[in-house]
Amino acid sequence: MGRRADRRLPRVNDVDIKTALRLALLAKEHVYLEGPPGCGKTSIAADFLRANTHALTVVEFHRDFRAADLFGQLVLRRISDAGSERLLSSRDRGRIFSANALLLDDLSRAPRESLVPLLQVLDRRELDGAPLPLEIAIATALPQEHAHATDPLGLDILDRFAFQLRLRGRVVSGDWVAAAQWLDQPESPQQISHESDLDLERARQELQRLPFDRHALSVYVELLGMIRLRSLRHSSPTLLSDRVFARIAPKIFQAHAWSRGATRVEAQDLRALRYLLKFRVPREVFEEFDVCFEAALAEKPGPVDLPALGRAGERAGDGGDAPLQPMAGPALCVDAPLDPIQRPVLAVAQVEPLVSALLGNRDRGVAQPDEDPAGQPRRYRAMRQLDEWPEADLSELVRLLDGNLPGLPRVYRRERKHNGGRLAILRDVSASMEGRLSLWAGQVVSGLVRVGMKQRMRIGYVEFNHQAERYHLAERFFHKGYRRLLDQAATRRAEGRTNYEAPLRIALEEFRKFPKGSSHIVILTDGVPVIGDPRVHRERALAKRLGVRIHAVFLGLGDFPEILQEISTETGGRCFRGVPGVGGDIAVKAFDEMVAGAA
């Protein structure tokens, strides 16, 4: 992994996963690697860590995983001293005390209470006040929209991993030329060669002494400003923290400059910032990274003095507009940025009354907490067996050991909210849904998706006019691809005539595959059906039989359609109406409450 001659990437927008791993090792930062099953996430990470570290610990996460499996079991000891007794706790030395590198396989399956101490260890590299030899951790996970993926990880968790990458694989991405070339290779194309001649500690000391070119610092500040402004235009969550961009990113730039044999950090090294942005900014902003970079160079900003980012050189550099140069090793197929796409700014409608109907007391559904051994400690319950003593109340445990407690001590009752059910959103895109009506419908969809994200709901999406079009993700109608749904909510089209029968039939057929759980349909429209069965008798009967509640949101300006009231009342749903706000946005209000207020 020593310094290599510069080599150009096959395309400017390709991301070399091996380069990212080497930069992470040099900078002693952690990596989050996401991709579908079978694309080689675990094998790539394991090969790299075995080749470049000397003590690898592999952790395979599952729902019953406990922190003690990695950090060591807490042991209680009873000590007698001068006629008194004390209860002391100590920890067995777990595997992490000797680990130079960690491979955290399938991180998204880790219970949340196990992630808390793990994140602290990754950040501080110490446990119980004792320093750990940990240099790098690579976590693998499935994309959240994948059919077998578990709950998506929160942004606070992903922030502990400076490098955030997505691996697609040749077959998934349709790169058949590269896939055919693999058949002619006697060795695995993902093999990472062992370069034992590199002195990591010496390399890290050298790269930390590399100064920053003043022009590079100016471009960096301009680039961050552009990324932030573009992120504010989108409704997707962002994670732009000072810790990452002021403390970690400069080390990445120094590592990249050292790797290409440079004596200072120049503007071309800032392209390594792409490795830090995959899940920190909206997808559209990530795809426009090269556009932002070129624009930052073209701005020709004046020099700035940022000593915290490094020691600036005495003379300004030429800035450079060369693409990011990878280190040695063939490029792998990763999630390369697409061409820049300009998307409209989409506000979020106020959907609180509608949310209450989906998740409130009217329908408790399966979004309520229930006992789960991998959940959070919420309250106490009686101990059922002695091996639950690590979860016991410490004071009662001491009384038990002293013989002063009748029966067994209380233990924590761990609870977890189950998946928040399934929601099908039916959006009218007929010719009458043009202009502001289409914009309002998108705002309501965006609001529902954000609520579903918090409640871990699986959401299906259908657009309908005289026919219905369902949207799948990984061949699944109900999924957790929230960002894809937010993108779809921002699209606008208006054509054809209105038909309720087709979209309701599609959604109910999907609900038929899941007879249990909280099931809701929200239909967004501005009028009554003009083709198909206008009364949708069969669909109403099927909804009642399946226990699916149909909620209607009327966005038109006329009287509330009688058929929507009948459908919602018969299936146990509620009716809502879109009310325009002063700034052109829309709020969803319960129709019955509006009628009562008017009376």
C-alpha positions as CSV (number, residue, x, y, z in Angstrom):
1,M,0.0,0.0,0.0
2,G,2.9,2.3,-0.6
3,R,3.0,5.3,-2.8
4,R,2.1,4.6,-6.4
5,A,2.2,6.5,-9.7
6,D,-0.9,8.4,-10.6
7,R,-3.5,6.4,-12.6
8,R,-6.7,7.8,-14.1
9,L,-10.1,6.3,-13.2
10,P,-12.0,4.7,-16.1
11,R,-14.5,7.6,-15.7
12,V,-14.3,10.8,-13.6
13,N,-17.5,9.8,-11.7
14,D,-16.4,6.3,-10.7
15,V,-15.5,5.7,-7.1
16,D,-12.6,3.3,-6.4
17,I,-13.6,1.3,-3.3
18,K,-10.1,0.0,-2.8
19,T,-8.7,3.6,-2.8
20,A,-11.3,4.5,-0.1
21,L,-10.3,1.5,2.1
22,R,-6.6,2.5,1.9
23,L,-7.3,6.1,2.7
24,A,-9.4,5.0,5.7
25,L,-6.6,2.8,6.9
26,L,-4.1,5.6,6.6
27,A,-6.3,8.1,8.3
28,K,-7.4,5.5,11.0
29,E,-11.1,6.1,10.2
30,H,-14.0,3.7,10.0
31,V,-15.9,2.6,6.9
32,Y,-19.6,1.8,6.3
33,L,-20.0,-0.4,3.2
34,E,-23.5,-1.0,1.9
35,G,-24.7,-3.3,-0.9
36,P,-27.0,-6.1,-2.0
37,P,-26.4,-9.7,-1.1
38,G,-23.6,-11.4,-3.0
39,C,-21.8,-8.3,-4.3
40,G,-18.8,-9.1,-2.2
41,K,-19.0,-6.6,0.7
42,T,-17.8,-9.0,3.4
43,S,-15.1,-10.7,1.3
44,I,-13.7,-7.4,0.1
45,A,-13.5,-6.0,3.7
46,A,-12.1,-9.3,5.1
47,D,-9.4,-9.6,2.4
48,F,-8.3,-6.0,2.9
49,L,-8.2,-6.2,6.7
50,R,-6.4,-9.5,6.7
51,A,-3.8,-8.2,4.2
52,N,-3.1,-4.9,6.0
53,T,-3.7,-5.5,9.7
54,H,-2.4,-8.2,12.0
55,A,-5.3,-8.9,14.4
56,L,-8.7,-9.1,12.8
57,T,-11.9,-9.7,14.8
58,V,-15.0,-10.6,12.8
59,V,-18.3,-9.8,14.5
60,E,-21.5,-11.2,12.9
61,F,-24.5,-9.3,14.2
62,H,-27.9,-10.8,14.8
63,R,-31.0,-9.8,16.8
64,D,-29.8,-11.7,19.9
65,F,-26.3,-10.2,19.9
66,R,-25.2,-8.8,23.2
67,A,-22.4,-6.3,23.8
68,A,-20.8,-8.8,26.2
69,D,-20.1,-11.1,23.2
70,L,-17.6,-8.5,22.0
71,F,-16.6,-6.5,25.1
72,G,-16.6,-9.2,27.7
73,Q,-19.0,-10.3,30.3
74,L,-19.5,-8.3,33.5
75,V,-18.7,-10.4,36.6
76,L,-20.0,-9.7,40.1
77,R,-17.6,-10.5,43.0
78,R,-18.5,-10.6,46.7
79,I,-15.5,-9.4,48.8
80,S,-15.3,-9.5,52.6
81,D,-13.2,-6.8,54.2
82,A,-12.9,-6.1,58.0
83,G,-16.2,-7.7,58.8
84,S,-18.0,-6.0,55.9
85,E,-18.9,-7.2,52.5
86,R,-18.9,-5.4,49.2
87,L,-20.1,-6.3,45.8
88,L,-17.7,-5.4,43.0
89,S,-18.0,-5.7,39.3
90,S,-15.3,-6.4,36.7
91,R,-15.2,-7.2,33.0
92,D,-13.7,-10.3,31.4
93,R,-11.4,-9.2,28.6
94,G,-13.4,-9.7,25.4
95,R,-12.2,-10.0,21.8
96,I,-12.0,-6.3,21.3
97,F,-9.1,-5.8,23.7
98,S,-6.8,-7.6,21.2
99,A,-8.4,-6.5,18.0
100,N,-6.3,-4.3,15.6
101,A,-9.2,-4.3,13.1
102,L,-13.0,-5.0,13.3
103,L,-15.2,-6.4,10.6
104,L,-18.8,-5.6,11.7
105,D,-20.8,-7.9,9.4
106,D,-24.5,-7.0,8.9
107,L,-24.4,-4.0,11.2
108,S,-28.1,-3.2,10.7
109,R,-29.1,-6.4,12.6
110,A,-27.3,-5.3,15.8
111,P,-29.7,-4.5,18.7
112,R,-29.8,-0.8,19.5
113,E,-28.6,-1.3,23.1
114,S,-25.5,-3.1,21.7
115,L,-24.8,-0.3,19.3
116,V,-24.5,2.3,22.1
117,P,-21.3,1.0,23.7
118,L,-20.0,0.0,20.2
119,L,-20.3,3.5,18.9
120,Q,-18.5,4.9,22.0
121,V,-15.6,2.4,21.4
122,L,-15.4,3.3,17.7
123,D,-15.2,7.0,18.6
124,R,-12.9,6.9,21.6
125,R,-11.0,3.7,21.0
126,E,-11.0,2.9,24.7
127,L,-13.2,0.7,27.0
128,D,-13.5,1.1,30.8
129,G,-10.7,3.7,30.6
130,A,-8.3,1.2,29.0
131,P,-6.9,2.2,25.5
132,L,-7.7,-0.3,22.7
133,P,-5.4,-1.2,19.8
134,L,-8.3,-0.6,17.3
135,E,-7.2,1.2,14.1
136,I,-10.0,0.6,11.7
137,A,-13.5,-0.9,11.6
138,I,-15.4,-1.8,8.4
139,A,-19.2,-2.3,8.8
140,T,-21.3,-4.0,6.1
141,A,-25.0,-3.8,5.7
142,L,-27.9,-4.3,3.2
143,P,-29.6,-1.3,1.5
144,Q,-32.6,-0.3,3.5
145,E,-34.8,-0.8,0.4
146,H,-33.8,-4.5,0.1
147,A,-36.4,-7.1,0.8
148,H,-34.4,-8.8,3.6
149,A,-33.0,-5.6,5.1
150,T,-33.8,-4.8,8.7
151,D,-34.6,-1.3,10.1
152,P,-32.5,1.4,8.6
153,L,-29.7,2.7,10.7
154,G,-30.1,6.2,12.1
155,L,-27.9,9.1,10.9
156,D,-26.4,9.4,14.3
157,I,-25.0,5.9,13.9
158,L,-23.7,6.4,10.4
159,D,-21.9,9.6,11.5
160,R,-19.4,7.4,13.4
161,F,-18.2,6.0,10.1
162,A,-16.3,8.7,8.2
163,F,-16.2,6.7,4.9
164,Q,-19.7,5.8,3.6
165,L,-19.7,3.7,0.4
166,R,-22.2,1.7,-1.6
167,L,-21.1,-1.4,-3.6
168,R,-23.5,-2.4,-6.4
169,G,-21.8,-5.5,-8.0
170,R,-21.4,-6.2,-11.7
171,V,-24.6,-8.2,-12.2
172,V,-26.9,-5.9,-10.2
173,S,-25.6,-2.9,-12.1
174,G,-25.8,-4.7,-15.5
175,D,-22.1,-4.4,-16.2
176,W,-22.1,-7.6,-18.4
177,V,-18.7,-6.9,-20.0
178,A,-16.9,-6.8,-16.7
179,A,-18.9,-9.8,-15.5
180,A,-17.8,-11.8,-18.6
181,Q,-14.2,-10.8,-18.0
182,W,-14.4,-12.3,-14.5
183,L,-15.0,-15.7,-16.0
184,D,-11.5,-15.6,-17.6
185,Q,-9.7,-14.7,-14.4
186,P,-8.2,-17.5,-12.5
187,E,-8.3,-15.5,-9.2
188,S,-11.1,-13.6,-7.5
189,P,-11.4,-10.1,-9.1
190,Q,-12.0,-8.7,-5.6
191,Q,-8.7,-10.0,-4.2
192,I,-6.7,-7.2,-2.5
193,S,-3.0,-7.8,-2.7
194,H,-0.9,-7.9,0.5
195,E,1.5,-5.0,0.7
196,S,3.5,-5.7,3.8
197,D,6.3,-3.3,3.0
198,L,4.3,-0.3,4.3
199,D,5.1,1.1,7.7
200,L,1.7,2.4,8.7
201,E,2.8,4.4,11.7
202,R,5.6,6.1,9.7
203,A,3.2,6.8,6.9
204,R,0.7,8.4,9.3
205,Q,3.3,10.6,10.8
206,E,4.5,11.7,7.4
207,L,1.0,12.5,6.1
208,Q,0.1,14.6,9.2
209,R,3.0,16.9,8.4
210,L,1.8,17.7,4.9
211,P,0.8,21.3,4.6
212,F,-2.4,22.6,2.9
213,D,-2.1,24.8,-0.2
214,R,-4.0,28.0,0.5
215,H,-5.9,27.7,-2.7
216,A,-7.0,24.2,-1.7
217,L,-8.4,25.6,1.6
218,S,-10.3,28.2,-0.3
219,V,-11.8,25.7,-2.7
220,Y,-12.7,23.5,0.2
221,V,-14.7,26.2,2.0
222,E,-16.4,27.1,-1.3
223,L,-17.3,23.5,-1.9
224,L,-18.8,22.9,1.5
225,G,-20.9,26.0,1.1
226,M,-22.3,24.7,-2.2
227,I,-23.0,21.3,-0.8
228,R,-24.9,22.8,2.1
229,L,-27.0,25.1,0.0
230,R,-27.9,22.3,-2.4
231,S,-28.8,20.1,0.5
232,L,-31.2,22.7,1.9
233,R,-33.2,22.6,-1.3
234,H,-34.1,19.0,-0.8
235,S,-36.5,17.4,1.7
236,S,-34.2,14.5,2.4
237,P,-32.3,14.5,5.7
238,T,-28.7,15.7,5.8
239,L,-25.8,15.1,8.2
240,L,-23.2,17.8,7.9
241,S,-21.3,17.9,11.1
242,D,-18.2,20.0,12.2
243,R,-16.6,16.8,13.5
244,V,-16.5,15.2,10.1
245,F,-15.8,18.2,7.9
246,A,-13.3,20.1,10.1
247,R,-11.5,17.2,11.9
248,I,-11.8,14.1,9.8
249,A,-11.9,15.3,6.2
250,P,-8.6,17.2,6.4
251,K,-6.9,13.9,7.4
252,I,-8.4,12.2,4.4
253,F,-7.1,14.9,2.1
254,Q,-3.6,14.5,3.6
255,A,-3.8,10.8,3.2
256,H,-4.7,11.1,-0.4
257,A,-1.9,13.6,-1.1
258,W,0.6,11.3,0.6
259,S,-0.6,8.4,-1.4
260,R,0.0,10.1,-4.7
261,G,3.5,11.2,-3.6
262,A,2.6,14.9,-3.2
263,T,4.4,17.2,-0.8
264,R,1.3,19.2,0.1
265,V,-2.5,19.0,-0.1
266,E,-3.8,20.5,-3.3
267,A,-7.2,21.1,-4.8
268,Q,-7.3,17.8,-6.6
269,D,-7.1,16.0,-3.3
270,L,-10.5,17.5,-2.3
271,R,-12.2,15.0,-4.6
272,A,-11.7,12.4,-1.8
273,L,-14.5,14.2,-0.1
274,R,-16.9,12.1,-2.1
275,Y,-16.1,9.1,0.1
276,L,-17.7,10.9,3.0
277,L,-20.9,12.1,1.5
278,K,-22.8,9.0,0.3
279,F,-25.3,8.9,3.2
280,R,-24.7,12.4,4.7
281,V,-26.4,14.4,1.9
282,P,-29.5,13.8,-0.3
283,R,-28.9,11.5,-3.2
284,E,-29.3,14.3,-5.7
285,V,-26.5,16.3,-4.0
286,F,-24.2,13.3,-4.0
287,E,-24.8,12.8,-7.7
288,E,-23.9,16.5,-8.3
289,F,-20.6,16.3,-6.4
290,D,-18.5,16.7,-9.5
291,V,-20.6,19.7,-10.7
292,C,-20.1,21.3,-7.3
293,F,-16.4,20.6,-7.3
294,E,-15.9,22.1,-10.8
295,A,-18.0,25.1,-9.8
296,A,-15.9,25.6,-6.6
297,L,-12.7,25.6,-8.7
298,A,-14.3,28.1,-11.2
299,E,-15.2,30.5,-8.5
300,K,-11.5,31.2,-7.8
301,P,-12.1,32.2,-4.2
302,G,-9.5,34.2,-2.3
303,P,-7.1,32.6,0.1
304,V,-8.3,31.8,3.6
305,D,-6.3,31.1,6.7
306,L,-7.6,27.9,8.4
307,P,-4.7,26.6,10.5
308,A,-6.9,23.9,12.1
309,L,-7.0,22.2,8.7
310,G,-3.3,22.1,8.3
311,R,-0.3,24.3,7.7
312,A,-0.8,26.3,4.5
313,G,2.0,26.6,2.1
314,E,3.8,29.8,1.4
315,R,2.8,29.9,-2.3
316,A,-0.5,29.3,-3.9
317,G,-0.9,26.2,-6.1
318,D,-2.4,26.0,-9.5
319,G,-5.6,24.5,-8.0
320,G,-5.6,21.6,-10.4
321,D,-8.7,20.1,-12.1
322,A,-7.5,16.6,-12.5
323,P,-9.8,13.8,-11.4
324,L,-9.2,11.9,-8.2
325,Q,-6.3,9.5,-8.8
326,P,-6.7,6.0,-7.4
327,M,-3.9,4.0,-5.8
328,A,-2.9,0.7,-7.2
329,G,-5.5,-2.0,-7.7
330,P,-8.3,-2.6,-10.3
331,A,-11.5,-0.6,-9.9
332,L,-14.6,-2.3,-8.5
333,C,-18.1,-1.6,-9.6
334,V,-19.7,0.7,-7.1
335,D,-22.6,3.1,-7.0
336,A,-21.3,5.7,-9.3
337,P,-22.9,9.1,-9.4
338,L,-25.4,9.8,-12.2
339,D,-25.7,12.8,-14.4
340,P,-27.0,15.9,-12.4
341,I,-30.8,16.0,-12.3
342,Q,-32.6,19.2,-11.4
343,R,-35.6,18.5,-9.2
344,P,-38.2,20.8,-7.9
345,V,-38.1,21.9,-4.3
346,L,-40.9,20.1,-2.5
347,A,-42.4,21.3,0.8
348,V,-44.0,18.9,3.3
349,A,-47.7,19.2,4.0
350,Q,-49.0,19.3,7.6
351,V,-50.4,15.8,7.9
352,E,-50.8,15.5,11.7
353,P,-54.6,14.7,11.7
354,L,-54.0,12.1,9.1
355,V,-51.1,10.6,11.1
356,S,-53.4,10.4,14.1
357,A,-55.8,8.3,12.2
358,L,-52.9,6.0,11.1
359,L,-51.1,5.7,14.4
360,G,-53.2,7.1,17.1
361,N,-55.7,5.6,19.6
362,R,-58.2,4.9,16.9
363,D,-55.9,2.2,15.6
364,R,-53.1,1.0,17.9
365,G,-52.1,-1.5,15.3
366,V,-48.6,-3.0,15.6
367,A,-46.7,0.2,16.2
368,Q,-47.0,-0.1,20.0
369,P,-44.1,-1.3,22.1
370,D,-44.0,-5.0,23.0
371,E,-41.5,-7.1,25.0
372,D,-38.4,-7.9,23.0
373,P,-35.0,-9.2,24.3
374,A,-33.2,-7.0,21.8
375,G,-35.2,-3.8,22.8
376,Q,-34.6,-1.0,25.2
377,P,-35.1,-1.3,29.0
378,R,-38.3,0.6,29.6
379,R,-39.7,-0.8,32.9
380,Y,-39.3,-3.7,35.4
381,R,-40.7,-7.2,35.4
382,A,-40.2,-10.3,37.6
383,M,-37.2,-12.4,37.0
384,R,-38.1,-15.7,35.2
385,Q,-34.8,-17.5,35.3
386,L,-31.4,-17.0,37.0
387,D,-29.4,-16.4,33.9
388,E,-31.2,-13.0,33.6
389,W,-29.2,-11.6,36.6
390,P,-27.2,-9.1,34.3
391,E,-30.6,-7.4,33.7
392,A,-31.5,-7.3,37.4
393,D,-31.9,-4.3,39.6
394,L,-28.5,-4.0,41.3
395,S,-29.9,-3.1,44.8
396,E,-32.3,-6.0,44.8
397,L,-29.5,-8.3,43.5
398,V,-27.3,-7.3,46.5
399,R,-30.2,-8.0,48.9
400,L,-30.7,-11.4,47.2
401,L,-27.0,-12.2,47.8
402,D,-27.3,-11.1,51.4
403,G,-30.3,-13.3,51.9
404,N,-32.6,-10.4,52.6
405,L,-34.8,-10.5,49.6
406,P,-37.8,-12.9,49.4
407,G,-38.1,-14.3,46.0
408,L,-36.2,-13.1,42.9
409,P,-35.2,-9.6,42.1
410,R,-36.8,-7.5,39.4
411,V,-35.2,-7.3,35.9
412,Y,-35.5,-4.8,33.1
413,R,-38.4,-5.4,30.7
414,R,-36.9,-4.7,27.3
415,E,-39.4,-3.4,24.7
416,R,-39.2,-2.6,21.0
417,K,-41.7,-1.0,18.7
418,H,-42.7,-3.5,16.1
419,N,-42.7,-2.4,12.4
420,G,-45.4,0.2,12.1
421,G,-47.6,-1.8,9.7
422,R,-48.2,-1.2,6.0
423,L,-49.5,1.9,4.1
424,A,-50.5,2.1,0.5
425,I,-50.6,5.6,-1.0
426,L,-52.8,6.0,-4.0
427,R,-52.2,9.3,-5.9
428,D,-54.5,10.7,-8.5
429,V,-52.6,11.9,-11.6
430,S,-55.5,12.5,-13.9
431,A,-55.7,15.5,-16.1
432,S,-57.6,17.6,-13.5
433,M,-54.7,17.1,-11.1
434,E,-52.5,19.7,-12.7
435,G,-50.7,22.8,-11.4
436,R,-51.0,23.3,-7.7
437,L,-53.2,20.2,-7.2
438,S,-50.3,18.0,-8.3
439,L,-47.9,20.0,-6.1
440,W,-50.2,19.6,-3.1
441,A,-50.5,15.9,-3.7
442,G,-46.7,15.6,-3.7
443,Q,-46.5,17.5,-0.5
444,V,-49.0,15.1,1.2
445,V,-47.1,12.1,-0.1
446,S,-43.8,13.6,1.2
447,G,-45.4,14.1,4.6
448,L,-46.7,10.6,4.8
449,V,-43.3,9.1,3.8
450,R,-41.6,11.1,6.5
451,V,-44.0,9.8,9.1
452,G,-43.6,6.2,7.8
453,M,-39.8,6.6,8.1
454,K,-40.1,7.4,11.8
455,Q,-42.6,4.6,12.4
456,R,-40.6,2.1,10.3
457,M,-43.7,1.5,8.1
458,R,-43.5,-0.4,4.8
459,I,-45.0,1.8,2.2
460,G,-46.5,1.1,-1.2
461,Y,-47.1,3.7,-3.9
462,V,-49.6,3.8,-6.8
463,E,-50.3,6.5,-9.3
464,F,-53.6,6.3,-11.1
465,N,-55.8,8.0,-13.7
466,H,-57.9,5.8,-16.1
467,Q,-55.4,3.0,-15.2
468,A,-53.1,2.3,-12.3
469,E,-49.3,2.1,-12.1
470,R,-47.7,0.5,-9.1
471,Y,-44.1,1.2,-8.1
472,H,-41.8,-1.6,-7.0
473,L,-38.4,-1.6,-5.3
474,A,-36.4,-4.8,-5.4
475,E,-39.5,-6.5,-6.7
476,R,-41.4,-5.5,-3.5
477,F,-44.5,-3.3,-3.4
478,F,-44.3,-2.6,0.3
479,H,-40.8,-1.5,1.1
480,K,-38.7,1.0,3.1
481,G,-37.1,2.8,0.2
482,Y,-38.1,6.2,1.7
483,R,-35.7,8.3,-0.4
484,R,-37.0,6.7,-3.6
485,L,-40.5,7.5,-2.5
486,L,-39.5,11.1,-1.7
487,D,-38.1,11.4,-5.2
488,Q,-41.3,10.1,-6.7
489,A,-43.4,12.5,-4.7
490,A,-41.5,15.4,-6.3
491,T,-42.5,14.3,-9.9
492,R,-45.6,15.9,-11.4
493,R,-47.8,14.7,-14.2
494,A,-51.5,15.1,-15.1
495,E,-53.2,13.1,-17.8
496,G,-56.1,10.8,-18.4
497,R,-59.4,10.4,-16.5
498,T,-60.1,9.2,-12.9
499,N,-60.7,5.6,-12.0
500,Y,-60.9,4.4,-8.3
501,E,-61.4,0.8,-9.1
502,A,-58.0,0.0,-10.6
503,P,-55.7,1.4,-7.8
504,L,-57.9,0.0,-5.0
505,R,-57.8,-3.4,-6.6
506,I,-54.0,-3.3,-6.9
507,A,-53.4,-2.2,-3.3
508,L,-55.9,-4.7,-1.8
509,E,-54.3,-7.6,-3.7
510,E,-51.0,-6.6,-2.2
511,F,-52.6,-6.4,1.3
512,R,-54.0,-9.9,0.7
513,K,-50.5,-11.3,0.9
514,F,-50.2,-10.0,4.5
515,P,-53.4,-10.8,6.4
516,K,-52.0,-9.6,9.8
517,G,-50.9,-6.2,11.0
518,S,-51.9,-2.6,10.7
519,S,-53.1,-1.9,7.1
520,H,-54.1,1.5,5.7
521,I,-54.8,3.0,2.3
522,V,-54.6,6.7,1.7
523,I,-56.2,7.9,-1.5
524,L,-55.4,11.4,-2.8
525,T,-57.8,12.8,-5.4
526,D,-59.6,15.9,-6.5
527,G,-62.8,14.4,-7.9
528,V,-65.1,11.4,-8.5
529,P,-64.4,8.5,-10.8
530,V,-65.7,8.7,-14.4
531,I,-64.7,5.2,-15.6
532,G,-64.7,1.8,-13.9
533,D,-67.1,0.9,-11.1
534,P,-67.9,4.3,-9.5
535,R,-69.1,2.7,-6.3
536,V,-66.2,0.2,-6.0
537,H,-68.5,-2.3,-4.3
538,R,-66.1,-5.3,-4.6
539,E,-63.1,-3.3,-3.4
540,R,-65.0,-2.0,-0.4
541,A,-66.1,-5.5,0.6
542,L,-62.6,-6.9,0.2
543,A,-61.2,-4.0,2.3
544,K,-63.6,-4.9,5.1
545,R,-62.7,-8.6,4.9
546,L,-59.0,-7.9,5.0
547,G,-59.3,-5.2,7.8
548,V,-57.8,-2.5,5.6
549,R,-58.8,1.0,6.5
550,I,-59.2,3.4,3.6
551,H,-58.6,7.1,4.3
552,A,-59.6,9.7,1.7
553,V,-57.8,13.1,1.2
554,F,-59.8,15.4,-1.1
555,L,-57.7,18.1,-2.7
556,G,-60.4,19.7,-4.9
557,L,-62.2,23.0,-4.3
558,G,-65.8,21.7,-4.6
559,D,-68.0,19.7,-2.3
560,F,-66.5,16.7,-0.6
561,P,-67.4,13.7,-2.9
562,E,-70.1,11.4,-1.3
563,I,-68.4,8.3,-2.6
564,L,-65.2,9.1,-0.7
565,Q,-67.2,9.4,2.5
566,E,-68.9,6.1,1.9
567,I,-65.7,4.3,1.2
568,S,-63.9,5.7,4.3
569,T,-66.9,5.2,6.7
570,E,-67.5,1.6,5.5
571,T,-63.9,0.5,6.0
572,G,-63.3,2.3,9.3
573,G,-61.2,5.1,7.8
574,R,-61.5,8.8,7.9
575,C,-62.0,11.7,5.5
576,F,-59.7,14.7,5.2
577,R,-59.5,17.8,3.1
578,G,-56.6,19.8,1.9
579,V,-56.6,23.4,3.0
580,P,-54.2,25.8,1.2
581,G,-51.9,27.9,3.4
582,V,-50.8,31.5,2.9
583,G,-47.5,30.5,1.3
584,G,-49.0,28.1,-1.2
585,D,-48.4,25.0,0.9
586,I,-51.2,22.7,2.1
587,A,-52.4,21.4,5.4
588,V,-54.6,18.3,5.8
589,K,-57.6,18.7,8.2
590,A,-60.2,16.2,9.3
591,F,-63.4,16.7,7.2
592,D,-65.8,15.9,10.1
593,E,-64.1,18.4,12.4
594,M,-64.3,21.1,9.7
595,V,-68.1,20.4,9.2
596,A,-68.6,20.6,13.0
597,G,-66.7,23.8,13.2
598,A,-68.7,25.4,10.4
599,A,-72.0,24.3,12.0
